[in-house]
Amino acid sequence: MALQIYNSITGQKEDFTPIKPPFVGMYVCGPTVYNHVHLGNARTFISFDLVYRYLQYLGYKVRYVRNITDVGHLENDADEGEDKISKRARLESLEPMEIVQQYTVGFHNIMAKFNTLPPSIEPSATGHIVEQIQMIQAILKNGWAYEVNGSVYFDVKKYIDAGHSYGKLSGRNVDELYSGTRALDGQQEKRNPLDFALWKKALPQHIMRWPSPWSEGFPGWHLECSVMSTKYLGECFDIHGGGMDLKFPHHECEMAQCEAAHGSESVRFWMHANMLTLNGKRMSKSTGNTLLPQEIFSGENDILSKAFTPMVLRFFMLQAHYRSTLDISDDALLAAEKGFDRLKSTLTDLPNIATAKTSTLSVDEWKTKIEGALNDDFNSPMAIAHLFDLSKEINRMKTGEVTITPEDLKFLQSFLKTITEDVLGLQFSSAENDQSGALDGALQVLIELRNQARADKNWGMSDQIRDQLAAKGIMLKDGKDGTTYTISA
């Protein structure tokens, strides 16, 4: 089965053939580095890490570009308001580039914990101001933008009236888009409410600004990705990815800009990863229904019963298809942890399996099944389901119900190592996982000793275990389902 990818622009799966095989160009919208990376972002980057890894597994030479947005992303994704990075810098009394550095380093650290591969190129918006000015000049020259009071806006109405489709990626109806925007008042510079900024003249209080032919200002958020993607991947490239929330307006505007500048659409396959929910509800800082990756790793939260390792969280995310909504809950993570440990146990046992003269296990059949799942739009949950089914067969080898030759066993070991580690990106023997497992085991022993003390009504011993652990930053929680713990950093 050839690789098929769900293309957001057509709404269906299509056979994937690169523009210039064996080379593949892939661009993924990276983080705006004004805060800690949140779980929704992490899921998106883990999803595209799988895509990157599997394309390489298939033999493609992939140039993976993922940007850093360090200017121009205004509050509420609008064309008015304060720059998110400048606002954070003002609140923390720091230079904007200090904020950028701090949260870029934090982003890289979290992604390393998740074992995501670094992109081939990681350009920043501030490093490509010249190229952004050049693209604006091309769009103006081609008649698809206008300048007013030092700002430049894309003329969406003119673009639509000329027969171009605006809204086809997101499935938005243009008439509804117009009716859904507020009426223009006398203060606004835009000709139409759907027009979006390519360049904004900086207000006196705006810190981040650059000279341009129109004013001292800064580029529009949408423009940055159009420039960086086409600079490193060409005017037409294979895959553009990002979160589902970026379909509109960000990716819709990217499409329009590239067509306006270059005369043709720039992307063949648009891919979008879906959102995360927490305990069945949308994550929101205002309601407190939110978790950061580090809070899960450390156990410092009031939502989960214990800490979970980055690999368990990665495994949990891969157990859902990247296009489906995924809900995080304590039960779901506990189940993922058991599944991860079960898979680890199977792979650990595999080298010790006794071999036979003949195989009753068809390794080629299992290889075809697992690759078939991944060829079906990177269906990681189905691939993992096949791995669990295969682990049952491996367990049957221990009793002699299923046999395997030395050659097939060697092949199976190599294949499973490649799929689990190189493609799924799972680490079963990292120091962090081993230490976490050992710590969990030690704490479970102490919890059992405390439970026994309580059963014997030895309250002094029970309290001593609880208090001494608390002094070390380990808090025990007694609940109806038993005792759990959290660890303070």
N, C-alpha and C positions, 0 to 999 in steps of 0.2 A: 504494500500500500504506500503510495506516494504521500508526502507531507501535505496536509491540507490546513489552511489557516482561515479562521473566521474573519472576514473583511467587514469592518464596521460601515464602510461606504456603500457596500452592496447588500449587507444584511444576510450574507450566506458564506458557507465555507467554499474555498476555492483552492485548486491545486497551486502549490507554491513553486514558482520557477523564478530564480533571480534574474534581474536585468542583464547582468554580466557574470554568469556562472564561471567559476565557483565562488565568486565574490558576492557578499551580501552586505548592504548598508542598512544599519538600524539606528534610529534616533529615538530616545526616550526622554520625555520632559523630566528634568531633575527637580530638586527641591529649591524652594525659596528659603534661603538660609537666614531666617530671622528668629528662629526658635528651634527647640528640639524636634527631631524627626518623629512624627507620630505613627501609630500602627498602620493606619491606612496607607500612608506613603511607603512604609516598610513592605507591606504586602505587594504593592505595585512593583517595587524594585526587585523583590524576590520572584515575582511572576516573570518579569522580563529577564532575570538572571537564568531562570529555567529555559526560556526561549533561546537566549545566547548560548547556553551550554549545549542544548540539544542540536542547534544548528551546527555547532562545531563538531558534535558527535557524528552528524551526518556527513561531515567532510567539507563543509563550507568554510571559507575564509571570511570571517565576520569582522567588519569595522563597526564597533558599537560606540555610539556617541551619546553621552548623557550630560546635560548641561548643569551649571550652577547659576541660578537666578540671584544676582546680587544687586540689582537695581531695577526700578521701573514697575515693580509689582505693587500697585496701590491697594489700599484697603477695599475689601469687598469685591476685588477683581474688577474695579471700575476705572473710569478715566479721571475721576475726581477723588480728592482725599489725600492722605499722607502715605508716603512710601513706607511699606512695612518695615524695612530695614532701618530707615531713618527714624521711624517712630521708636523702635526698640533701642536704638542708639541714644535717643533723647531721654528715654525712660531710665536707661542704665548709666547715663552720663559717660558714654563712650563714643569713640569715632565709629562711623558706619562700618569701616573695614575691619575694626576690631570685632564687631558683631558678626560680620561675614566669616572671619577667620575662626572665631569661637565655635559657631554652629556648623561650619563646614567640617572642621576637625571632629566635632561630635557626631555628625552624620556619617563620616567615614568610619569612625570607631564602631558605631552600631551596625553598619553594613558588614564590617569585618567579622563581628560576632555572629552574624547570620551566615557567614561564609559565602557572601556574594562576590563574584569576580569583579574587579575594577573594570570600568569601561576602557575601550581603546583610547578614547579622547574624552576629556572632561573640560570643555571650554566654559568660560564665564562670560556673562553678558557685558560686564565692564571692560573685558579684554577685546571686545568686538564693536566698539562704538563707531569706528571708521566705516566698517562694512555695513553697519545699520544705516548710517547716513547715506551711503551709496545706494542701498536698496530703496530708501525713501525717494531719492532723486530719480531712480528708474521708474518707480510707481507714479511720481508726479509727471515725469516726461511722457508716460504712456496715458496720462489723462485720468487716472483713477483716484486721485487724491487732491486736496486743496489746502492751502496755507491760510491761516487767519491769526493775527495778533501773535505771531511767533510760534504757533503750534501747527502741526500738520495732521489732518484727519483723512481716513480712508472714506471715499464716497460710496457707501453701500447701495444707496438707491440707484445711482448711475450704473453701478456694476450689475445690479439686478435688471434694470431697464434694458441693458445691452444684451440680455439673454443668458447671463451667467447665473448659476444656481447657488444661492446663499441659503444655507439651512439643510442641505441634502445630507451632510454627515450626521448631524444631530437629529434629523427628522423634524425640524421645526418648520412651521408654516410662517411664511414671511408676513402675511396680513396679521396673524396672531402676534408675531413679534412686535409689529408696529403698535398694535392696540395694547400690548403689555408694557410699553415704555411710557414714561411720564411725558407730558407735553413740554415742548421747548418753551422756555421763558426768554425774556429779552436779554438775560445775562449770559446765556449759553452761546458758545462759539460754533457748535455743530450745526450743519444745515439740516440734518435729520437725526433723530434720536438713536438710530442703529449705527451711525458712523462711529468709528473707533479711532483712537489716537495712534499715530505712527511716531510722532514726536510731540512732547509737551514742553512748553515754555515754563521754566522753573519760577515759582513764586519766590519772593525775597527770602523767606524762611527755609526754602528747600535746600538741603545741604549738598546732595549729590547732583552735580550739573556739569555739562560739557559744552564747548562752543560748537555751533553748527551754522549752516547758511541761513537758518531761520531765527535762531535765538540761542541764548545759553539755556540749556534744558537737559532733557533725558529721554531715552527711547521708550516707546510703548512696549508693554509686557509681551503682547502677541508677536511683535516684530522680531524680538530677540531670538525666539526659537526658529523662525523662518530663516533668519540669517545664518545662525550657527549650524543648522541641519544641512542647508544647501552648500555652505562653504566647505564642509568636510565630506559630504556624501554626494554632491552634484545636484544639478537642478531637478533630476528625477532619481529617486532612490526607492529601496524595496519596502522597508517597514518603518512606520512611525507609531510609537506606543505612548501610553500614559494612562492615568486614572480615568474612570468613567466621567468624573466631574469636570474633566477638561474638554469634553466633546464640544460644549458650547459655553462661553463664546470662544475659548482659546483656540481650539483646533479648527473651528469653522473660520476664524479670522486668519489663521495661518494659511489655510487653503486659498482663501481669496487673495492674500498678499502675494503668495508665490505665483499664482496665475497672473496677477496684475503685473508683476515684475518680469516674469520669464515667458509669459504667453502660453503656459501649459501647467497642468497639475503636477505637483512635485512628488506625490506619494502613491505607491501602488497598493499597499496593504496598510490600513489603519487598524490598530489593535488597542483595545481598552480593557483594563482590569477593573473588576467591580469593587464595591465598597465593603467595609467591615462594619458590623454592629456589635454592641456589647450588651449581653444579657437581653437580646431581642430588641434593643433600642438604639437609635442613632447616637453615635458618640458626640458628646457636646461638653465643652469646658464649662459652660454656664450652668449646667445641671449636675456637674461632677461625674457624669457617666463617661469617663474617659480613662485611658491607661497609656502610659508611655512604655516603650520596650524595656527600658532600664528598670521600671517599676515592677515589671513581670520577672525580670532576671533576678532582682534582689528580694522580691517578695514584699517590698514596702508599698502595700496598698491595702485598702479595706474591702476589696472586691473578690480577690482570689484567696484560696485557703493556704497556698504555699507558693514558693518560688518555682519557676520553670526555666529550664536552660534555653538558650537561643536555638539549639537544634530541635528541641521538642516543639518550640513555637514555629520554626520553619517547617517541620514535618506536619504540624497541624494545618498550616496554610496550604501546603501542597496536597492535602487530603480533600481540598475543594477545588473545583475548576476555576481558573482565573477569571472567567466571565460570570461566575455566580456570586451572589451575596454570601458572605461568611460571617457567622455569629460566634463571638468569643464568649465562653462561659467557663466556670470552674470545672464543671462536669466534662465539657468538651476537651479541655486541656488535659485533664486527668486521663481521659480515654486515649488521647493522642500520645501521652507519655507511656502508657502501657503498650500501645502499638509500636512505638519507637523502640522500646526495650525488647519487645518480642522479635522485631526484625533484627536488632542488634544480636540477640541470642542466636538466631538462626545463622547469621553470617559468621558468628564466632564458632559455631559447631561444625560448619561445613568442611573445614580442612580435616576434621577427625572422622569423617564418614568412611566406613569400610567400603571398598570397591569390589566389583565382580567382573566376570568375563563378558557379560552382556548388560546392556542398559534396557530397562523397561521404562525409563523416563526419557522422553524426547526433548533434549535441550533446545533443539532448533524450534520446536513448537512453542516453547515458553518464550524464547527470544522473539519469535514472530508476534506473539500475543502482546508482549510488553512494548515492543517497538510500534506495533499497530496502534496501541492506545496513545502513545506520544505523537504518532503521525496524525492522529485525529485531533488537530488543534491543541496539541500539547496537553492531552487529557491525563494529567498527573494522578487524579484520584483513581482512575481505572488502572493505570500502570501500577499504583501501590496495591490495589485490590488483587491484581495478578501476582504481585510479589508475596502477598499474604497466602494466596492459594498455593504458590510454589513452596512456601515455607512448610505448609502441611505435608507436601510430598517429600520434602527433605527430612521431616520428622519421621515419616514412614520408612525412610532409608535406614534409620537407626534400628528398626525392628526387622529389617530384611524384606518388608512387604514390597518395597520398590528398590530396584538395583541400578547401579551406575558404573560405567567403566572408568578407569583412571583418566583416560583421555577426555571423556565427557565431564568428569568432575573438575578437571583442570580448566576446561573451557567455561563451565558454569561459574566457577569461582571468579574467573577473570571478568566474565560478562556482568555478574551481579555487583562486583566491586565498581566496575565502570558505570553501571546504571545508578547505583545508590550514591556513590561518591562524586563522580565526574558529571553526571547529568542532573540528578536530584540535588546534589550539593550537600549531602548529609555527612556529618562527621561522627563516627561511632566511637572513636578512641582518642578524642581530644582531651587535653589535660583538664579543661574546664568541665567537660561532661563527666570524666572519671572522678574528679574532686567532688563535683556536685552529688554524684551517686554515692560516693563514700560518706560524705557528710550526711546525706539523707538517711543512709543506713544506720549511722551512729546515732542520729537523733531519734530514729524509730526505736532503737534499743532503749534510750533514756525515757522515751514516752511510755514504752511497755513497763519499765521499772517503776515509773511514777504511777501508772495505772494499777500495778500490783500493790504498791504502797497504799493507794487509795482504797483498794478492795480490802486490804488488811486494816483499814482505818488508821494507818500510820501517817497522820496528817503532817507531822513534822518533816518526815522524809519527802513526802509529796511536795510540800511547800518549798523545801530546800532545793529540790531539782528545778522547780519552776523559777525560783528567784535567782539561782546561780546562772541558769540559762539566760534569764532576762538581763542580768548584769553583763552578759557577753553580747547583747543585742539580739537574742533569739527569744521571740515572744510566743508562748504557747496559747492556743485558743481551744477551749473545751466546747464542743457542740454536740448536737444529737447524733451526729454520724461519727463521733470520736474526737480525738485531739489532733489538731494540725499546728503548723508553726509558720512564722514569718521571720525574716532576717533583716535587720537594719544594716545599711551600708556603713 
